[in-house]
């Protein structure tokens, strides 16, 4: 490997060694690339540390940490030792697509600070197509039709770190770090990268595959994680307002409204979090009213779709629609 690699790929890992091996197998061995795997307190009952994935590769650096600080903490440990001019992030249950080799060949001297890529999504076991790449793909398609709108949304709305090639100096010079929380640790990192990037670019190739699996962090939402969501998106809303960014973040109000219906204690704690972030009681009440209206509208739309589906089903024979005269 070169003394100063062009690319650093940072991967947090916890208790899924077979999936981590799949990810590593999807990354070509290159002299210009270092792979940093940060194990976040995996169990020796699950992981064979004497044969840890990647330990047989010269381009892989392993950090075995016992703190148990979640994904943001692990990514920050990776950032501490990354030497590449460009950063790529991957979750250990996902993997890169075959085009990664071509992309690494082409972008070493790219003039942009961030390059956004499309992705695809599958079930981790069946490889049946899933939904998790839809949002970034829609934004990249929008880039050709309405560049200003698409660029704003890519910079500030696309909150995950994957499907992005990020110039390392941008992160280092502006001291951008991941939040060390159990969920949404990447939200602030992503919009700060977008805020400080002078120039961005898009590429329509699907660089990365995002998987869906039972037991992943995004599927397990406890009461404490609901409060983290409220704080996280409340902070985003405040950042956009303070920096005159034309983005409206309302997910903190949506989560708070749902908490009011599900758990009074969590709801009251969520209100206190927003008050501590500078929201007024009037703003919170208005946000809750708006979410109530939005949810009612969504329910009406869903009911209309169900009625239309039933009507179409009544006029179908053997899977074909029968048009009645």
C-alpha positions as CSV (number, residue, x, y, z in Angstrom):
1,X,0.0,0.0,0.0
2,X,1.1,3.6,-0.7
3,X,2.4,5.6,2.3
4,X,-0.5,8.0,1.8
5,X,-3.6,6.2,0.4
6,X,-6.0,8.0,-1.8
7,X,-9.1,6.4,-0.2
8,X,-10.0,5.5,3.3
9,X,-13.1,3.2,3.8
10,X,-14.4,3.3,7.4
11,X,-16.6,0.4,8.6
12,X,-18.1,0.1,12.1
13,X,-18.9,-3.5,13.1
14,X,-20.8,-5.2,15.9
15,X,-21.6,-8.9,16.1
16,X,-22.2,-9.7,12.4
17,X,-18.9,-11.2,11.2
18,X,-20.4,-13.1,8.2
19,X,-22.0,-9.9,6.8
20,X,-18.8,-8.0,7.5
21,X,-16.9,-10.6,5.4
22,X,-19.4,-10.2,2.6
23,X,-18.7,-6.4,2.6
24,X,-14.9,-6.8,2.7
25,X,-15.2,-9.3,-0.2
26,X,-17.0,-6.6,-2.2
27,X,-14.0,-4.2,-1.9
28,X,-11.2,-4.7,-4.4
29,X,-7.6,-5.0,-3.0
30,X,-5.8,-1.9,-4.1
31,X,-2.5,-0.2,-3.3
32,X,-4.3,3.2,-3.1
33,X,-7.0,2.2,-0.6
34,X,-7.0,1.5,3.2
35,X,-10.0,-0.2,4.9
36,X,-10.5,0.7,8.6
37,X,-12.8,-1.8,10.5
38,X,-13.7,-0.6,13.9
39,X,-15.2,-3.4,16.0
40,X,-17.5,-1.9,18.7
41,X,-17.3,-4.4,21.6
42,X,-18.5,-7.5,19.7
43,X,-19.1,-10.6,21.8
44,X,-16.4,-13.4,21.7
45,X,-19.4,-15.8,21.6
46,X,-20.4,-14.4,18.2
47,X,-17.0,-13.3,16.7
48,X,-13.9,-15.5,16.4
49,X,-11.3,-12.8,17.2
50,X,-8.5,-15.1,16.2
51,X,-9.9,-15.2,12.6
52,X,-11.5,-11.7,12.5
53,X,-12.8,-10.8,9.0
54,X,-10.1,-8.8,7.2
55,X,-7.2,-10.0,9.3
56,X,-5.7,-11.8,6.3
57,X,-5.7,-8.6,4.1
58,X,-2.8,-6.2,4.0
59,X,-5.1,-3.3,3.2
60,X,-7.3,-3.7,6.3
61,X,-6.7,-2.0,9.7
62,X,-8.5,-3.4,12.6
63,X,-9.5,-1.4,15.7
64,X,-10.9,-3.7,18.5
65,X,-12.7,-1.3,20.9
66,X,-14.4,-2.4,24.1
67,X,-16.4,0.7,25.0
68,X,-19.6,-0.1,23.2
69,X,-20.2,3.4,22.0
70,X,-22.4,2.7,19.0
71,X,-21.8,3.4,15.3
72,X,-21.0,7.1,15.6
73,X,-18.3,6.5,18.2
74,X,-16.8,3.7,16.0
75,X,-16.8,5.9,12.9
76,X,-15.0,8.7,14.9
77,X,-12.3,6.2,15.9
78,X,-11.8,5.4,12.2
79,X,-11.6,9.1,11.3
80,X,-8.9,9.5,13.9
81,X,-6.5,7.3,12.0
82,X,-7.8,7.7,8.4
83,X,-5.0,8.9,6.0
84,X,-6.8,8.9,2.6
85,X,-7.6,12.0,0.6
86,X,-11.1,10.7,0.2
87,X,-13.5,9.1,2.7
88,X,-16.0,6.4,2.1
89,X,-18.3,5.0,4.8
90,X,-20.0,1.6,4.8
91,X,-22.2,-0.3,7.3
92,X,-21.0,-3.8,8.0
93,X,-24.3,-5.4,6.8
94,X,-24.2,-3.7,3.4
95,X,-21.8,-4.1,0.5
96,X,-20.4,-2.3,-2.5
97,X,-21.4,-3.0,-6.1
98,X,-19.0,-4.1,-8.9
99,X,-18.6,-0.5,-10.2
100,X,-16.6,0.5,-7.1
101,X,-13.3,-0.4,-8.9
102,X,-14.1,1.9,-11.8
103,X,-15.2,4.7,-9.5
104,X,-12.0,4.5,-7.4
105,X,-10.1,4.6,-10.7
106,X,-11.9,7.8,-11.9
107,X,-12.3,10.1,-8.9
108,X,-8.9,10.4,-7.3
109,X,-8.5,13.9,-8.8
110,X,-12.1,15.0,-8.8
111,X,-12.6,18.8,-8.3
112,X,-15.7,18.4,-6.1
113,X,-15.7,18.1,-2.3
114,X,-18.5,15.6,-2.2
115,X,-19.7,13.2,-4.9
116,X,-23.1,11.6,-4.4
117,X,-24.0,8.2,-5.9
118,X,-27.0,6.2,-6.5
119,X,-27.5,2.9,-4.6
120,X,-29.7,-0.1,-4.6
121,X,-31.3,-2.1,-1.8
122,X,-32.1,-5.8,-1.2
123,X,-33.1,-8.1,1.6
124,X,-29.9,-9.3,3.2
125,X,-30.9,-13.0,3.0
126,X,-33.1,-13.3,-0.1
127,X,-31.6,-10.5,-2.2
128,X,-35.1,-9.5,-3.2
129,X,-35.3,-5.8,-4.1
130,X,-36.1,-3.5,-1.2
131,X,-36.7,0.3,-0.7
132,X,-33.9,1.9,1.3
133,X,-32.1,3.5,-1.6
134,X,-35.2,5.2,-3.1
135,X,-34.7,8.6,-1.5
136,X,-31.1,9.2,-2.7
137,X,-31.9,7.8,-6.2
138,X,-34.9,10.2,-6.5
139,X,-32.7,13.2,-5.5
140,X,-30.0,12.3,-8.1
141,X,-32.6,11.9,-10.8
142,X,-34.0,15.3,-9.7
143,X,-30.5,16.9,-10.2
144,X,-31.0,16.9,-14.0
145,X,-34.4,18.5,-13.8
146,X,-34.0,21.0,-10.9
147,X,-30.4,21.3,-9.9
148,X,-30.8,24.0,-7.2
149,X,-33.6,22.0,-5.4
150,X,-31.8,18.7,-5.8
151,X,-28.4,20.1,-4.6
152,X,-30.0,21.7,-1.5
153,X,-31.8,18.4,-0.6
154,X,-28.7,16.3,-1.2
155,X,-26.6,18.6,1.0
156,X,-29.1,18.8,3.9
157,X,-31.7,16.0,3.6
158,X,-29.7,13.0,2.6
159,X,-28.6,12.1,6.1
160,X,-26.8,8.8,5.7
161,X,-23.0,8.7,5.2
162,X,-23.0,6.0,2.5
163,X,-23.3,6.6,-1.3
164,X,-21.0,9.6,-0.8
165,X,-17.3,10.1,-1.6
166,X,-16.2,12.9,0.8
167,X,-12.9,14.9,0.6
168,X,-11.0,14.2,3.9
169,X,-9.7,17.7,4.2
170,X,-13.3,19.0,4.3
171,X,-14.1,16.9,7.4
172,X,-10.8,17.6,9.1
173,X,-10.6,21.3,8.5
174,X,-14.1,21.9,9.8
175,X,-13.8,19.3,12.7
176,X,-16.9,17.4,11.5
177,X,-17.6,14.4,13.7
178,X,-20.3,11.8,14.1
179,X,-22.6,12.2,17.2
180,X,-22.0,9.4,19.7
181,X,-25.6,8.4,20.1
182,X,-27.5,5.1,19.5
183,X,-29.5,6.2,16.5
184,X,-29.2,8.9,13.8
185,X,-25.5,9.5,14.7
186,X,-24.9,10.5,11.0
187,X,-27.5,13.3,10.6
188,X,-25.5,16.2,11.7
189,X,-22.3,14.8,10.1
190,X,-24.1,14.7,6.7
191,X,-25.6,18.2,6.8
192,X,-22.4,19.7,8.0
193,X,-20.5,18.0,5.2
194,X,-23.2,19.5,2.9
195,X,-22.9,22.9,4.5
196,X,-19.1,23.2,4.2
197,X,-18.7,21.6,0.8
198,X,-17.9,24.3,-1.9
199,X,-18.7,22.1,-4.8
200,X,-20.7,18.8,-5.1
201,X,-21.2,16.4,-8.0
202,X,-23.5,13.4,-8.7
203,X,-22.9,10.1,-10.4
204,X,-25.8,7.9,-11.5
205,X,-24.0,4.6,-10.9
206,X,-25.2,2.5,-8.0
207,X,-22.1,2.4,-5.9
208,X,-23.5,0.8,-2.8
209,X,-26.2,-1.8,-1.8
210,X,-28.2,-1.0,1.4
211,X,-29.6,-4.2,2.9
212,X,-32.7,-4.7,5.0
213,X,-32.5,-7.2,7.9
214,X,-34.2,-8.0,11.1
215,X,-32.3,-6.8,14.2
216,X,-30.7,-3.8,12.5
217,X,-30.4,-0.6,14.5
218,X,-32.9,1.3,12.3
219,X,-35.6,-1.3,13.0
220,X,-35.4,-1.3,16.8
221,X,-37.0,1.9,18.2
222,X,-37.1,2.1,22.1
223,X,-38.5,4.9,24.1
224,X,-35.0,6.3,24.6
225,X,-34.4,6.2,20.9
226,X,-37.6,8.1,20.3
227,X,-36.2,10.9,22.5
228,X,-32.9,10.8,20.6
229,X,-34.9,11.2,17.4
230,X,-36.7,14.3,18.8
231,X,-33.4,15.8,19.9
232,X,-31.6,15.0,16.7
233,X,-34.2,16.4,14.3
234,X,-34.9,19.3,16.6
235,X,-31.2,20.2,16.4
236,X,-31.4,19.9,12.6
237,X,-34.3,22.3,12.5
238,X,-32.5,24.8,14.6
239,X,-29.4,24.6,12.4
240,X,-31.3,25.2,9.2
241,X,-33.1,28.2,10.7
242,X,-30.0,29.8,12.2
243,X,-28.0,29.4,8.9
244,X,-30.9,30.5,6.6
245,X,-31.0,27.2,4.8
246,X,-34.3,26.7,2.9
247,X,-35.1,23.3,4.5
248,X,-38.0,22.5,6.7
249,X,-37.4,19.8,9.2
250,X,-40.5,18.5,11.0
251,X,-39.7,15.0,12.0
252,X,-39.2,16.0,15.7
253,X,-42.8,17.1,15.8
254,X,-44.0,13.9,14.1
255,X,-42.2,11.7,16.6
256,X,-43.4,13.9,19.5
257,X,-47.0,13.7,18.3
258,X,-46.8,9.9,18.1
259,X,-45.3,9.8,21.6
260,X,-48.3,11.7,22.9
261,X,-50.5,8.9,21.7
262,X,-48.2,6.1,22.9
263,X,-46.4,7.1,26.1
264,X,-47.1,10.2,28.2
265,X,-43.8,10.1,30.0
266,X,-41.8,10.0,26.8
267,X,-44.0,12.8,25.4
268,X,-43.3,15.1,28.4
269,X,-39.6,14.3,28.2
270,X,-39.7,15.1,24.4
271,X,-41.3,18.5,25.1
272,X,-38.6,19.3,27.6
273,X,-35.9,18.4,25.1
274,X,-37.4,20.8,22.5
275,X,-37.8,23.6,25.1
276,X,-34.1,23.1,26.0
277,X,-33.2,23.5,22.3
278,X,-34.9,26.9,22.2
279,X,-38.4,26.0,20.8
280,X,-41.2,27.9,22.4
281,X,-44.4,26.3,23.7
282,X,-46.3,28.0,20.9
283,X,-44.0,26.5,18.3
284,X,-44.4,23.0,19.8
285,X,-48.2,23.3,20.0
286,X,-48.4,24.5,16.4
287,X,-46.1,21.7,15.2
288,X,-48.3,19.1,17.0
289,X,-51.4,20.5,15.4
290,X,-49.8,20.4,11.9
291,X,-48.7,16.8,12.4
292,X,-52.2,15.8,13.5
293,X,-53.6,17.4,10.3
294,X,-50.9,15.7,8.1
295,X,-51.6,12.3,9.7
296,X,-55.3,12.7,9.0
297,X,-54.6,13.5,5.4
298,X,-52.3,10.5,5.1
299,X,-55.0,8.3,6.6
300,X,-57.6,9.6,4.1
301,X,-55.2,8.9,1.2
302,X,-54.6,5.4,2.4
303,X,-58.3,4.7,2.8
304,X,-59.0,6.0,-0.8
305,X,-56.2,3.7,-2.1
306,X,-57.7,0.7,-0.3
307,X,-61.2,1.5,-1.7
308,X,-59.8,1.9,-5.3
309,X,-57.9,-1.4,-4.9
310,X,-61.1,-3.2,-3.8
311,X,-63.0,-1.8,-6.7
312,X,-60.4,-2.8,-9.2
313,X,-60.2,-6.3,-7.7
314,X,-64.0,-6.7,-8.2
315,X,-63.6,-6.1,-11.9
316,X,-60.6,-8.4,-12.4
317,X,-60.7,-12.0,-13.7
318,X,-57.7,-14.3,-13.4
319,X,-55.4,-11.2,-12.8
320,X,-56.7,-9.3,-15.9
321,X,-58.7,-6.1,-15.6
322,X,-62.2,-6.4,-17.3
323,X,-63.4,-3.2,-18.8
324,X,-67.2,-3.1,-18.6
325,X,-69.2,-1.4,-21.4
